[in-house]
């Protein structure tokens, strides 16, 4: 749900309202009960906090070798992948 910003035309009070897109816009100021106008805003972009949000984080060679160590690509002594039955 987006946060909308409003400004009172009578007293100039600026406030924000967290409401659904389908909700009716606020019509009166919570301070003076005057008419309000919804302000246009650029909004806030998506903010990622923490690590691990870069495209290259999982493309390192250490990640690939860790994946192989977990069993994805080991071969048995006979040259066939483990789990394959000899015919």
C-alpha angles and dihedrals in degrees: 000000000000129000114235124203121218134187126201113234092206106046101012094237111160118205141161128232125197105213143144120270090243094050119108114257120256111263105184135050114247090220107044103007090238124142118282134205125212110240123222112240135178089228125217121291122232110287118206115196122195133024132303102059099111120104092230097052095095099035096076121120089239089062092050093049090048089053091052091048089056091064105273103126109004116142128209122236092265092062095253123111115262113266095035114117119230112244 
